[in-house]
């Protein structure tokens, strides 16, 4: 549990996002406020068109807000340049998507260490060791050298979780991570996320439409009409 005097992981204040200009402008986020504490596992709920995906993309530094304040780990990111955002994302943020987005011709291990290989320009022995440890953590030590095409849907998603952990991020954004899985595989992925959250202290923000998934998180946020309610 995060000490009460510790700074929050994320602070958003008066955040807005508008697409288009003039008469065609559409404001998707409308003065949104959010505080996300370190080490939490939080569900993010909201109907289609509520601004949920836009919020996740901003938190992932993939999309720039139009106005407001955006601070993560004490660093103001609203006005940061592209190079700063790219470096920050690589060091502090991991992603798990509904569709695992693995490289099909790569092995499970090669997929896991890919974020570090991109950053360092080489597949180092240290990265391969960490990748193997992560595959063991997610229960796939016996699938280390299997190509992604030889893995089941649930196994692919567990590889995606391991990949998200590769650079030891402070925050993992999971966008419908169980939405493409059967109920058994979905529960296995959620159990894994719980273990990682508790063992590694990694913060998870899990976007979902599934109340069964949301119920397994320690907290929940709902976005409606561009605001957290």
MDAnalysis code that builds the backbone (N, CA, C; Angstrom):
import MDAnalysis as mda
import numpy as np

u = mda.Universe.empty(687, n_residues=229, atom_resindex=np.repeat(np.arange(229), 3), trajectory=True)
u.add_TopologyAttr("name", ["N", "CA", "C"] * 229)
u.add_TopologyAttr("resid", np.arange(1, 230))
u.add_TopologyAttr("resname", ["UNK", "UNK", "UNK", "UNK", "UNK", "UNK", "UNK", "UNK", "UNK", "UNK", "UNK", "UNK", "UNK", "UNK", "UNK", "UNK", "UNK", "UNK", "UNK", "UNK", "UNK", "UNK", "UNK", "UNK", "UNK", "UNK", "UNK", "UNK", "UNK", "UNK", "UNK", "UNK", "UNK", "UNK", "UNK", "UNK", "UNK", "UNK", "UNK", "UNK", "UNK", "UNK", "UNK", "UNK", "UNK", "UNK", "UNK", "UNK", "UNK", "UNK", "UNK", "UNK", "UNK", "UNK", "UNK", "UNK", "UNK", "UNK", "UNK", "UNK", "UNK", "UNK", "UNK", "UNK", "UNK", "UNK", "UNK", "UNK", "UNK", "UNK", "UNK", "UNK", "UNK", "UNK", "UNK", "UNK", "UNK", "UNK", "UNK", "UNK", "UNK", "UNK", "UNK", "UNK", "UNK", "UNK", "UNK", "UNK", "UNK", "UNK", "UNK", "UNK", "UNK", "UNK", "UNK", "UNK", "UNK", "UNK", "UNK", "UNK", "UNK", "UNK", "UNK", "UNK", "UNK", "UNK", "UNK", "UNK", "UNK", "UNK", "UNK", "UNK", "UNK", "UNK", "UNK", "UNK", "UNK", "UNK", "UNK", "UNK", "UNK", "UNK", "UNK", "UNK", "UNK", "UNK", "UNK", "UNK", "UNK", "UNK", "UNK", "UNK", "UNK", "UNK", "UNK", "UNK", "UNK", "UNK", "UNK", "UNK", "UNK", "UNK", "UNK", "UNK", "UNK", "UNK", "UNK", "UNK", "UNK", "UNK", "UNK", "UNK", "UNK", "UNK", "UNK", "UNK", "UNK", "UNK", "UNK", "UNK", "UNK", "UNK", "UNK", "UNK", "UNK", "UNK", "UNK", "UNK", "UNK", "UNK", "UNK", "UNK", "UNK", "UNK", "UNK", "UNK", "UNK", "UNK", "UNK", "UNK", "UNK", "UNK", "UNK", "UNK", "UNK", "UNK", "UNK", "UNK", "UNK", "UNK", "UNK", "UNK", "UNK", "UNK", "UNK", "UNK", "UNK", "UNK", "UNK", "UNK", "UNK", "UNK", "UNK", "UNK", "UNK", "UNK", "UNK", "UNK", "UNK", "UNK", "UNK", "UNK", "UNK", "UNK", "UNK", "UNK", "UNK", "UNK", "UNK", "UNK", "UNK", "UNK", "UNK", "UNK", "UNK", "UNK", "UNK", "UNK", "UNK"])
u.atoms.positions = np.array([
    [0.847, -1.198, 0.000],
    [0.000, 0.000, 0.000],
    [0.882, 1.248, 0.000],
    [0.510, 2.210, -0.798],
    [1.283, 3.446, -0.906],
    [1.128, 4.285, 0.358],
    [2.258, 4.758, 0.966],
    [2.154, 5.618, 2.136],
    [1.324, 6.845, 1.833],
    [0.550, 7.356, 2.811],
    [-0.357, 8.468, 2.542],
    [0.341, 9.745, 2.115],
    [1.628, 9.886, 2.499],
    [2.325, 11.122, 2.147],
    [3.077, 11.005, 0.820],
    [3.000, 9.851, 0.176],
    [3.700, 9.683, -1.103],
    [2.959, 10.419, -2.209],
    [3.730, 10.956, -3.147],
    [3.117, 11.665, -4.276],
    [2.367, 10.675, -5.144],
    [1.237, 11.069, -5.710],
    [0.494, 10.169, -6.601],
    [1.285, 9.880, -7.870],
    [0.945, 8.780, -8.499],
    [1.589, 8.421, -9.757],
    [1.170, 9.372, -10.861],
    [-0.137, 9.619, -10.954],
    [-0.697, 10.459, -12.028],
    [-1.615, 11.508, -11.433],
    [-1.507, 12.720, -11.944],
    [-2.462, 13.789, -11.606],
    [-2.888, 14.482, -12.898],
    [-4.191, 14.495, -13.129],
    [-4.769, 15.245, -14.242],
    [-5.685, 16.304, -13.657],
    [-5.571, 17.520, -14.129],
    [-6.408, 18.604, -13.631],
    [-6.938, 19.422, -14.802],
    [-8.264, 19.501, -14.903],
    [-8.892, 20.302, -15.948],
    [-8.515, 19.869, -17.344],
    [-8.322, 18.564, -17.544],
    [-7.833, 18.070, -18.822],
    [-8.939, 18.088, -19.876],
    [-8.634, 18.636, -21.020],
    [-9.578, 18.630, -22.137],
    [-8.888, 18.063, -23.379],
    [-9.701, 17.472, -24.241],
    [-9.223, 17.038, -25.544],
    [-10.304, 17.331, -26.563],
    [-9.940, 18.119, -27.564],
    [-10.864, 18.493, -28.623],
    [-10.317, 18.028, -29.958],
    [-11.182, 17.387, -30.736],
    [-10.815, 16.983, -32.090],
    [-11.456, 17.953, -33.086],
    [-10.692, 18.346, -34.094],
    [-11.220, 19.244, -35.102],
    [-11.191, 20.691, -34.655],
    [-11.638, 21.566, -35.529],
    [-11.624, 23.000, -35.257],
    [-12.924, 23.632, -35.738],
    [-13.194, 24.801, -35.192],
    [-14.353, 25.571, -35.637],
    [-15.674, 24.857, -35.393],
    [-16.548, 24.903, -36.374],
    [-17.884, 24.339, -36.213],
    [-17.871, 22.818, -36.120],
    [-16.799, 22.194, -36.587],
    [-16.721, 20.733, -36.559],
    [-15.993, 20.218, -35.303],
    [-15.572, 21.123, -34.437],
    [-14.823, 20.715, -33.238],
    [-15.701, 19.878, -32.309],
    [-15.105, 18.812, -31.779],
    [-15.794, 17.941, -30.829],
    [-14.937, 17.794, -29.588],
    [-15.458, 18.238, -28.448],
    [-14.733, 18.100, -27.200],
    [-15.062, 16.738, -26.589],
    [-14.061, 15.878, -26.459],
    [-14.257, 14.523, -25.947],
    [-13.997, 14.467, -24.444],
    [-12.917, 15.082, -23.991],
    [-12.655, 15.199, -22.550],
    [-12.953, 16.633, -22.137],
    [-13.698, 16.791, -21.028],
    [-14.267, 18.095, -20.675],
    [-13.883, 18.503, -19.262],
    [-12.638, 18.934, -19.106],
    [-12.189, 19.378, -17.796],
    [-12.053, 18.228, -16.811],
    [-11.474, 17.151, -17.262],
    [-11.389, 15.918, -16.466],
    [-10.332, 16.042, -15.385],
    [-10.661, 15.588, -14.169],
    [-9.733, 15.525, -13.041],
    [-9.543, 14.068, -12.642],
    [-8.289, 13.683, -12.377],
    [-7.992, 12.305, -11.998],
    [-6.715, 12.264, -11.174],
    [-6.756, 11.520, -10.076],
    [-5.559, 11.210, -9.295],
    [-5.440, 9.698, -9.217],
    [-4.302, 9.173, -9.612],
    [-4.065, 7.736, -9.578],
    [-2.863, 7.467, -8.688],
    [-3.107, 6.740, -7.607],
    [-2.047, 6.453, -6.640],
    [-1.179, 5.288, -7.111],
    [0.039, 5.238, -6.616],
    [0.976, 4.173, -6.970],
    [0.520, 2.834, -6.390],
    [0.766, 1.776, -7.148],
    [0.517, 0.435, -6.669],
    [-0.919, -0.025, -6.695],
    [-1.797, 0.743, -7.314],
    [-3.213, 0.387, -7.341],
    [-3.543, -0.467, -8.564],
    [-4.692, -1.115, -8.490],
    [-5.227, -1.897, -9.610],
    [-6.656, -1.415, -9.802],
    [-6.859, -0.562, -10.794],
    [-8.099, 0.178, -10.948],
    [-8.778, -0.162, -12.271],
    [-10.079, -0.364, -12.223],
    [-10.875, -0.583, -13.432],
    [-11.357, 0.762, -13.964],
    [-11.319, 0.918, -15.276],
    [-11.837, 2.112, -15.941],
    [-13.016, 1.684, -16.795],
    [-14.190, 2.218, -16.477],
    [-15.401, 1.846, -17.185],
    [-15.992, 3.047, -17.903],
    [-16.760, 2.763, -18.940],
    [-17.419, 3.833, -19.675],
    [-17.972, 3.304, -20.977],
    [-19.072, 3.866, -21.393],
    [-19.706, 3.451, -22.641],
    [-18.863, 3.879, -23.840],
    [-19.117, 3.286, -24.975],
    [-18.455, 3.707, -26.206],
    [-18.740, 5.189, -26.458],
    [-17.692, 5.933, -26.775],
    [-17.841, 7.362, -27.012],
    [-17.747, 8.215, -25.772],
    [-17.481, 7.593, -24.619],
    [-17.412, 8.353, -23.361],
    [-16.096, 9.098, -23.201],
    [-15.078, 8.724, -23.978],
    [-13.764, 9.344, -23.841],
    [-12.742, 8.425, -23.214],
    [-13.121, 7.178, -22.979],
    [-12.245, 6.219, -22.300],
    [-10.961, 5.958, -23.089],
    [-11.092, 5.678, -24.378],
    [-9.907, 5.401, -25.197],
    [-9.028, 6.639, -25.328],
    [-9.648, 7.799, -25.458],
    [-8.877, 9.037, -25.527],
    [-8.069, 9.241, -24.254],
    [-8.686, 8.988, -23.115],
    [-7.987, 9.134, -21.837],
    [-6.806, 8.175, -21.760],
    [-7.000, 6.921, -22.150],
    [-5.910, 5.950, -22.107],
    [-4.761, 6.375, -23.014],
    [-5.077, 6.890, -24.190],
    [-4.029, 7.314, -25.119],
    [-3.256, 8.520, -24.592],
    [-3.933, 9.397, -23.877],
    [-3.236, 10.536, -23.264],
    [-2.351, 10.062, -22.130],
    [-2.878, 9.181, -21.278],
    [-2.080, 8.654, -20.176],
    [-0.861, 7.897, -20.694],
    [-1.008, 7.268, -21.847],
    [0.112, 6.551, -22.447],
    [1.058, 7.434, -23.233],
    [0.834, 8.739, -23.208],
    [1.616, 9.753, -23.927],
    [1.613, 9.507, -25.436],
    [0.581, 8.843, -25.926],
    [0.423, 8.611, -27.364],
    [-0.399, 9.709, -28.022],
    [-1.097, 10.492, -27.207],
    [-1.977, 11.547, -27.693],
    [-1.824, 12.753, -26.777],
    [-1.776, 13.924, -27.364],
    [-1.607, 15.139, -26.559],
    [-2.967, 15.730, -26.182],
    [-3.146, 16.126, -24.927],
    [-4.376, 16.827, -24.549],
    [-4.389, 18.228, -25.140],
    [-5.571, 18.821, -25.187],
    [-5.712, 20.176, -25.724],
    [-5.388, 21.229, -24.667],
    [-5.803, 20.973, -23.442],
    [-5.555, 21.912, -22.350],
    [-5.592, 21.153, -21.032],
    [-5.096, 21.818, -19.986],
    [-5.114, 21.228, -18.659],
    [-3.727, 20.874, -18.174],
    [-3.681, 20.164, -17.063],
    [-2.410, 19.770, -16.461],
    [-2.301, 18.253, -16.449],
    [-1.125, 17.737, -16.840],
    [-0.877, 16.305, -16.900],
    [0.489, 16.045, -16.278],
    [0.480, 15.462, -15.083],
    [1.711, 15.175, -14.359],
    [1.774, 13.690, -14.038],
    [2.935, 13.079, -14.288],
    [3.159, 11.691, -13.918],
    [4.539, 11.580, -13.275],
    [4.596, 10.908, -12.127],
    [5.834, 10.762, -11.383],
    [6.493, 12.117, -11.127],
    [5.652, 13.116, -10.916],
    [6.146, 14.456, -10.616],
    [6.633, 15.229, -11.825],
    [6.569, 14.651, -13.015],
    [7.032, 15.326, -14.224],
    [5.852, 15.857, -15.016],
    [5.892, 17.143, -15.320],
    [4.837, 17.767, -16.109],
    [5.017, 17.367, -17.573],
    [4.000, 16.703, -18.127],
    [4.113, 16.163, -19.477],
    [3.304, 16.928, -20.513],
    [2.492, 17.882, -20.078],
    [1.600, 18.565, -21.016],
    [2.371, 19.228, -22.154],
    [3.428, 19.915, -21.826],
    [4.170, 20.645, -22.850],
    [5.441, 19.964, -23.305],
    [5.628, 18.696, -22.926],
    [6.873, 18.000, -23.265],
    [6.969, 17.752, -24.772],
    [8.207, 17.755, -25.286],
    [8.386, 17.495, -26.717],
    [8.299, 15.998, -26.999],
    [8.275, 15.640, -28.282],
    [8.071, 14.249, -28.686],
    [9.172, 13.331, -28.165],
    [10.410, 13.779, -28.204],
    [11.521, 12.945, -27.751],
    [11.406, 12.650, -26.265],
    [11.024, 13.654, -25.487],
    [10.853, 13.464, -24.042],
    [9.723, 12.485, -23.765],
    [8.614, 12.633, -24.492],
    [7.478, 11.737, -24.284],
    [7.821, 10.303, -24.671],
    [8.553, 10.125, -25.757],
    [8.934, 8.782, -26.194],
    [9.816, 8.109, -25.159],
    [10.792, 8.840, -24.651],
    [11.684, 8.285, -23.632],
    [10.922, 7.974, -22.347],
    [10.043, 8.879, -21.941],
    [9.254, 8.672, -20.728],
    [8.374, 7.437, -20.869],
    [7.728, 7.302, -22.019],
    [6.850, 6.155, -22.269],
    [7.615, 4.845, -22.197],
    [8.793, 4.817, -22.799],
    [9.580, 3.593, -22.838],
    [10.048, 3.180, -21.445],
    [10.315, 4.155, -20.605],
    [10.844, 3.854, -19.276],
    [9.754, 3.587, -18.237],
    [8.609, 4.205, -18.377],
    [7.655, 4.209, -17.260],
    [6.281, 3.617, -17.553],
    [5.962, 3.341, -18.832],
    [4.600, 2.921, -19.172],
    [4.639, 1.636, -19.992],
    [3.763, 0.688, -19.629],
    [3.590, -0.536, -20.398],
    [2.162, -0.616, -20.911],
    [1.962, -1.390, -21.964],
    [0.645, -1.494, -22.596],
    [0.264, -2.959, -22.789],
    [-1.006, -3.257, -22.504],
    [-1.588, -4.553, -22.849],
    [-2.900, -4.260, -23.554],
    [-3.052, -4.777, -24.766],
    [-4.232, -4.478, -25.567],
    [-5.138, -5.699, -25.684],
    [-6.365, -5.477, -26.160],
    [-7.307, -6.574, -26.351],
    [-6.726, -7.605, -27.313],
    [-6.123, -7.137, -28.386],
    [-5.430, -8.010, -29.319],
    [-3.942, -7.899, -29.000],
    [-3.336, -8.995, -28.676],
    [-2.003, -9.046, -28.075],
    [-0.928, -8.306, -28.851],
    [-1.087, -8.189, -30.184],
    [-0.114, -7.469, -31.024],
    [1.298, -8.052, -30.928],
    [1.404, -9.369, -30.834],
    [2.721, -10.001, -30.853],
    [3.245, -10.058, -32.281],
    [4.548, -10.123, -32.406],
    [5.175, -10.300, -33.709],
    [5.133, -11.787, -34.038],
    [4.393, -12.186, -35.071],
    [4.085, -13.603, -35.281],
    [5.293, -14.488, -35.543],
    [6.328, -13.953, -36.171],
    [7.499, -14.767, -36.504],
    [8.553, -14.769, -35.400],
    [8.280, -14.049, -34.315],
    [9.205, -13.997, -33.182],
    [8.794, -15.042, -32.154],
    [9.764, -15.516, -31.392],
    [9.465, -16.426, -30.285],
    [8.837, -15.654, -29.136],
    [8.307, -16.387, -28.170],
    [7.748, -15.740, -26.977],
    [8.797, -14.860, -26.318],
    [10.013, -15.380, -26.179],
    [11.086, -14.610, -25.546],
    [11.419, -13.367, -26.346],
    [11.536, -13.497, -27.658],
    [11.869, -12.343, -28.497],
    [10.790, -11.277, -28.418],
    [9.535, -11.678, -28.330],
    [8.457, -10.701, -28.169],
    [8.555, -9.981, -26.836],
    [8.876, -10.705, -25.782],
    [8.949, -10.094, -24.445],
    [10.070, -9.065, -24.369],
    [11.230, -9.377, -24.943],
    [12.373, -8.482, -24.796],
    [12.398, -7.384, -25.866],
    [11.425, -7.400, -26.766],
    [11.408, -6.431, -27.861],
    [11.494, -4.976, -27.386],
    [10.730, -4.545, -26.351],
    [10.821, -3.131, -25.935],
    [12.237, -2.722, -25.524],
    [12.949, -3.618, -24.850],
    [14.315, -3.301, -24.433],
    [15.267, -3.343, -25.616],
    [15.061, -4.294, -26.526],
    [15.919, -4.379, -27.699],
    [15.795, -3.122, -28.558],
    [14.574, -2.582, -28.657],
    [14.369, -1.350, -29.412],
    [15.103, -0.190, -28.748],
    [14.985, -0.114, -27.427],
    [15.614, 0.995, -26.701],
    [17.138, 0.923, -26.764],
    [17.693, -0.294, -26.610],
    [19.135, -0.452, -26.515],
    [19.794, -0.775, -27.852],
    [18.964, -1.144, -28.847],
    [19.508, -1.464, -30.149],
    [20.152, -2.827, -30.254],
    [19.971, -3.662, -29.212],
    [20.586, -4.990, -29.214],
    [19.834, -5.884, -28.232],
    [19.823, -7.194, -28.507],
    [19.258, -8.153, -27.563],
    [20.363, -8.606, -26.621],
    [20.499, -7.931, -25.497],
    [21.586, -8.228, -24.569],
    [21.289, -9.488, -23.760],
    [22.338, -10.074, -23.199],
    [22.186, -11.254, -22.346],
    [21.338, -10.912, -21.123],
    [21.506, -9.707, -20.601],
    [20.735, -9.282, -19.439],
    [19.252, -9.202, -19.774],
    [18.937, -8.682, -20.962],
    [17.542, -8.593, -21.382],
    [16.948, -9.984, -21.568],
    [17.702, -10.886, -22.144],
    [17.206, -12.249, -22.344],
    [16.964, -12.939, -21.003],
    [17.809, -12.665, -20.040],
    [17.619, -13.242, -18.703],
    [16.347, -12.707, -18.065],
    [16.132, -11.404, -18.142],
    [14.909, -10.841, -17.573],
    [13.685, -11.359, -18.316],
    [13.782, -11.455, -19.641],
    [12.668, -11.980, -20.421],
    [12.304, -13.394, -20.002],
    [13.307, -14.221, -19.791],
    [13.061, -15.603, -19.350],
    [12.420, -15.624, -17.966],
    [12.865, -14.735, -17.082],
    [12.282, -14.661, -15.735],
    [10.819, -14.237, -15.805],
    [10.507, -13.315, -16.701],
    [9.125, -12.861, -16.836],
    [8.237, -13.962, -17.416],
    [8.757, -14.717, -18.360],
    [7.971, -15.823, -18.902],
    [7.712, -16.885, -17.838],
    [8.673, -17.058, -16.956],
    [8.443, -17.971, -15.828],
    [7.360, -17.405, -14.908],
    [7.399, -16.099, -14.673],
    [6.408, -15.450, -13.820],
    [5.000, -15.638, -14.369],
    [4.853, -15.572, -15.686],
    [3.520, -15.683, -16.282],
    [3.163, -17.133, -16.627],
    [3.998, -18.075, -16.180],
    [3.679, -19.484, -16.337],
    [3.963, -20.053, -17.710],
    [4.911, -19.448, -18.431],
    [5.204, -19.899, -19.791],
    [6.677, -20.238, -19.991],
    [7.335, -20.680, -18.930],
    [8.755, -21.030, -19.051],
    [8.968, -22.128, -20.084],
    [7.972, -23.002, -20.259],
    [8.098, -24.096, -21.223],
    [7.727, -23.672, -22.640],
    [7.406, -22.397, -22.827],
    [7.051, -21.891, -24.160],
    [8.001, -20.785, -24.617],
    [9.143, -20.693, -23.964],
    [10.084, -19.602, -24.222],
    [10.442, -19.468, -25.692],
    [10.699, -20.589, -26.362],
    [11.189, -20.529, -27.736],
    [10.115, -20.881, -28.763],
    [8.863, -20.946, -28.322],
    [7.750, -21.166, -29.249],
    [7.470, -19.883, -30.022],
    [7.245, -19.996, -31.303],
    [6.814, -18.833, -32.071],
    [5.408, -18.417, -31.609],
    [5.125, -17.141, -31.760],
    [3.830, -16.625, -31.304],
    [2.670, -17.360, -31.970],
    [2.859, -17.779, -33.220],
    [1.783, -18.469, -33.942],
    [1.463, -19.834, -33.346],
    [2.342, -20.369, -32.506],
    [2.136, -21.677, -31.898],
    [1.513, -21.590, -30.507],
    [1.175, -20.400, -30.075],
    [0.608, -20.192, -28.739],
    [-0.902, -20.019, -28.815],
    [-1.594, -20.416, -27.738],
    [-3.042, -20.200, -27.665],
    [-3.321, -18.730, -27.391],
    [-4.597, -18.347, -27.498],
    [-4.963, -16.957, -27.247],
    [-4.597, -16.507, -25.844],
    [-4.894, -17.341, -24.857],
    [-4.564, -16.989, -23.479],
    [-3.071, -16.896, -23.257],
    [-2.306, -17.803, -23.885],
    [-0.848, -17.763, -23.758],
    [-0.287, -16.503, -24.404],
    [-0.821, -16.128, -25.548],
    [-0.365, -14.905, -26.217],
    [-0.597, -13.685, -25.326],
    [-1.738, -13.653, -24.650],
    [-2.018, -12.497, -23.808],
    [-1.105, -12.464, -22.596],
    [-0.725, -13.645, -22.084],
    [0.224, -13.684, -20.978],
    [1.612, -13.227, -21.442],
    [1.985, -13.572, -22.667],
    [3.236, -13.047, -23.224],
    [3.152, -11.518, -23.327],
    [1.985, -11.001, -23.712],
    [1.807, -9.550, -23.814],
    [1.965, -8.869, -22.461],
    [1.483, -9.520, -21.400],
    [1.666, -8.967, -20.052],
    [3.151, -8.954, -19.697],
    [3.842, -10.056, -19.991],
    [5.280, -10.116, -19.714],
    [6.024, -9.030, -20.475],
    [5.639, -8.820, -21.748],
    [6.272, -7.772, -22.559],
    [6.049, -6.401, -21.943],
    [4.838, -6.161, -21.445],
    [4.535, -4.868, -20.827],
    [5.391, -4.620, -19.595],
    [5.814, -5.700, -18.930],
    [6.618, -5.586, -17.715],
    [8.113, -5.459, -17.987],
    [8.521, -5.667, -19.213],
    [9.936, -5.823, -19.541],
    [10.795, -4.676, -19.042],
    [10.360, -3.460, -19.222],
    [11.159, -2.303, -18.831],
    [10.820, -1.798, -17.430],
    [10.188, -2.655, -16.625],
    [9.842, -2.333, -15.235],
    [9.042, -1.027, -15.143],
    [7.912, -0.952, -15.840],
    [7.145, 0.299, -15.858],
    [6.470, 0.569, -14.519],
    [6.186, 1.836, -14.279],
    [5.417, 2.212, -13.095],
    [3.928, 2.037, -13.325],
    [3.502, 2.158, -14.574],
    [2.084, 2.095, -14.925],
    [1.888, 1.181, -16.126],
    [0.916, 0.265, -16.028],
    [0.505, -0.523, -17.180],
    [-0.936, -0.170, -17.511],
    [-1.142, 0.230, -18.757],
    [-2.472, 0.545, -19.269],
    [-2.975, -0.674, -20.026],
    [-4.044, -1.269, -19.541],
    [-4.590, -2.485, -20.136],
    [-5.947, -2.155, -20.742],
    [-6.027, -2.199, -22.062],
    [-7.245, -1.822, -22.783],
    [-8.000, -3.087, -23.180],
    [-9.068, -3.409, -22.447],
    [-9.859, -4.623, -22.677],
    [-8.953, -5.854, -22.803],
    [-8.080, -6.114, -21.810],
    [-7.081, -7.173, -21.964],
    [-7.664, -8.580, -22.030],
    [-8.912, -8.746, -21.595],
    [-9.539, -10.073, -21.644],
    [-10.678, -10.128, -22.658],
    [-10.865, -9.057, -23.413],
    [-12.030, -8.949, -24.292],
    [-12.054, -9.947, -25.430],
    [-10.904, -10.509, -25.773],
    [-10.828, -11.441, -26.893],
    [-10.596, -12.881, -26.435],
    [-10.822, -13.139, -25.120],
    [-10.510, -14.446, -24.544],
    [-11.767, -15.141, -24.038],
    [-11.715, -16.478, -23.985],
    [-12.791, -17.213, -23.335],
    [-12.715, -16.984, -21.838],
    [-13.749, -17.382, -21.099],
    [-13.852, -17.047, -19.679],
    [-12.713, -17.640, -18.856],
    [-12.268, -18.850, -19.196],
    [-11.182, -19.480, -18.442],
    [-9.873, -18.722, -18.667],
    [-9.542, -18.441, -19.918],
    [-8.311, -17.705, -20.224],
    [-8.361, -16.294, -19.656],
    [-9.539, -15.662, -19.707],
    [-9.693, -14.313, -19.158],
    [-9.375, -14.299, -17.670],
    [-9.870, -15.306, -16.949],
    [-9.619, -15.356, -15.515],
    [-8.150, -15.631, -15.224],
    [-7.510, -16.443, -16.050],
    [-6.077, -16.701, -15.876],
    [-5.270, -15.414, -16.043],
    [-5.641, -14.611, -17.026],
    [-4.942, -13.341, -17.232],
    [-5.174, -12.400, -16.059],
    [-6.395, -12.353, -15.537],
    [-6.678, -11.490, -14.391],
    [-5.917, -11.949, -13.147],
    [-5.827, -13.248, -12.936],
    [-5.059, -13.758, -11.797],
    [-3.596, -13.364, -11.934],
    [-3.085, -13.415, -13.155],
    [-1.707, -13.005, -13.399],
    [-1.518, -11.524, -13.083],
    [-2.443, -10.693, -13.544],
    [-2.344, -9.257, -13.279],
    [-2.351, -8.985, -11.781],
    [-3.176, -9.695, -11.042],
    [-3.213, -9.531, -9.583],
    [-1.867, -9.872, -8.954],
    [-1.275, -10.979, -9.404],
    [0.025, -11.400, -8.872],
    [1.080, -10.338, -9.152],
    [1.115, -9.839, -10.382],
    [2.096, -8.823, -10.754],
    [1.891, -7.551, -9.937],
    [0.640, -7.143, -9.788],
    [0.322, -5.946, -9.010],
    [0.817, -6.079, -7.570],
    [0.596, -7.233, -6.977],
    [0.962, -7.431, -5.577],
    [2.461, -7.664, -5.402],
    [3.058, -8.422, -6.335],
    [4.470, -8.784, -6.188],
    [5.400, -7.677, -6.645],
    [5.065, -7.031, -7.763],
    [5.931, -6.011, -8.345],
    [5.556, -4.594, -7.924],
    [4.330, -4.428, -7.393],
    [3.869, -3.091, -7.042],
    [3.536, -2.241, -8.247],
    [3.334, -2.875, -9.402],
    [3.020, -2.156, -10.634],
    [1.578, -1.671, -10.609],
    [1.362, -0.437, -10.973],
    [0.019, 0.126, -11.060],
    [-0.641, -0.320, -12.364],
    [-1.897, -0.767, -12.263],
    [-2.660, -1.158, -13.438],
    [-3.915, -0.305, -13.546],
    [-4.162, 0.228, -14.728],
    [-5.436, 0.846, -15.057],
    [-6.034, 0.001, -16.168],
    [-7.146, -0.674, -15.859],
    [-7.704, -1.693, -16.739],
    [-9.031, -1.209, -17.306],
    [-9.031, -0.907, -18.586],
    [-10.265, -0.513, -19.267],
    [-11.064, -1.766, -19.590],
    [-12.344, -1.780, -19.211],
    [-13.150, -2.969, -19.440],
    [-14.633, -2.618, -19.498],
    [-15.387, -3.435, -20.225],
    [-16.839, -3.357, -20.209],
    [-17.426, -4.472, -19.348],
    [-16.575, -5.345, -18.833],
    [-17.003, -6.551, -18.132],
    [-17.029, -6.302, -16.622],
    [-18.207, -6.325, -16.037],
    [-18.337, -6.093, -14.603],
    [-17.611, -7.157, -13.789],
    [-17.500, -8.365, -14.324],
    [-16.786, -9.425, -13.605],
    [-15.302, -9.102, -13.488],
    [-14.767, -8.460, -14.509],
    [-13.366, -8.037, -14.462],
    [-13.217, -6.851, -13.522],
    [-14.112, -5.883, -13.631],
    [-14.043, -4.697, -12.772],
    [-14.147, -5.067, -11.297],
    [-14.957, -6.088, -10.989],
    [-15.164, -6.496, -9.600],
    [-13.891, -7.055, -8.965],
    [-12.943, -7.487, -9.782],
    [-11.706, -8.049, -9.254],
    [-10.644, -6.985, -9.000],
    [-10.916, -5.754, -9.394],
    [-9.994, -4.653, -9.139],
    [-10.292, -4.045, -7.772],
    [-9.304, -3.362, -7.207],
    [-9.495, -2.791, -5.875],
    [-10.226, -1.456, -5.908],
    [-10.376, -0.899, -7.074],
    [-11.099, 0.359, -7.209],
    [-11.609, 0.502, -8.625],
    [-12.477, 1.465, -8.845],
    [-13.030, 1.665, -10.179],
    [-13.263, 3.135, -10.436],
    [-13.084, 3.507, -11.692],
    [-13.379, 4.852, -12.166],
    [-14.340, 4.712, -13.327],
    [-15.291, 5.617, -13.429],
    [-16.190, 5.604, -14.575],
    [-16.117, 6.950, -15.271],
    [-15.955, 6.898, -16.574],
    [-15.932, 8.122, -17.354],
    [-17.241, 8.219, -18.128],
    [-17.867, 9.382, -18.015],
    [-19.149, 9.613, -18.676],
    [-19.148, 11.031, -19.225],
    [-19.438, 11.138, -20.507],
    [-19.496, 12.450, -21.165],
    [-18.232, 13.264, -20.932],
    [-17.081, 12.570, -20.983],
    [-15.805, 13.275, -20.919],
    [-15.316, 13.647, -19.542],
    [-15.987, 13.157, -18.502],
    [-15.574, 13.452, -17.139],
    [-15.584, 12.196, -16.294],
    [-14.719, 12.166, -15.272],
    [-14.741, 11.064, -14.306],
    [-15.879, 11.330, -13.330],
    [-16.715, 10.306, -13.121],
    [-17.819, 10.480, -12.164],
    [-17.630, 9.533, -10.987],
])
